[in-house]
């Protein structure tokens, strides 16, 4: 699958958030602040995973439809991927 610039930019932003978290740990920031940032990173990762799965699913369904095949299995696989990622 080809990942567009939007996904790459999201991952770079997440990378920056993780660096910020490491800095917070080095600076011995308060637990509440660290946990808040951890939650933000997790949410960003979840949203990015959902975007990747949905984009891939859309592409795969179109390919299946072009072949005249059912896409039910693909949809179930996408749901399973999202559930596992959480």
N, C-alpha and C positions, 0 to 999 in steps of 0.2 A: 504494500500500500504506500502511496505517496502522501507524506505528511506536509500540510501547507504551512505557510509562514505563521499563521495564527496559532497553531499548536506549538510550533517551535518557540514562539515568543512567550506563550504561557509557561512552557517548561523552563525557560530562562528566568522568568519572574519567580517561579517556584525555587529555582536554584538560588536566587538572591535572597529569598525568604529563609532558606536553610542556612545560608551563610550568616544572615542576621541572627538566627537562633543560636548558632555556635558562638557568635560574639557575645550574645546575652549570657550564655553559660559561662564564658570566660570572665565576664564582668560580674558574675554572680547576681544577676537580676532576680527579682522576686518571683516566686513560683507562679503567681497569678499571671504575670506578664509572659512568662515562658509558655505556660499552658495556653494562653490566648493565642500566641503566635503558632504553637503546634496545631491548634485547631484550625487556624487560617490556612496553614500549609496542607493539612489533611483535606479541607474543603476544596482547595484549589486542585489538588491531585484528583479528588473524586470528580470534579467538574471536567477536568481534562480527560480522564478515563472515559467518562460518559460521551464526551465529544468525539473521541477517537472511535469508540464502539459504534456510535450512531452514524458517523460518516462511513465507516467500513460497512455497516449493515446496509445503508442506502445503496452503496456501490454494488454489494453482493446481490441484493434483491433485484436490482436492475439487470445484472448479468443473468440471474436465474430466469427472470421474466423473458429476456431475449431468447433464452433456450427453450422457453415454454415449460419450465419446471416449477415445482412448488417451492416457496420460500419459508415454509413453516419451520423447518429444522434450523434454518439460519436465524430466524427470530428467536427461537428457544436458546440457541447457542449464545446469542447476544445478551439475552436476559441472564443466562447463567454466568457469563463473564462479568456483568455488572454486579451481580449478587456476590460473586467471589471477591471482586475488587473491594467490596465494602467490608 
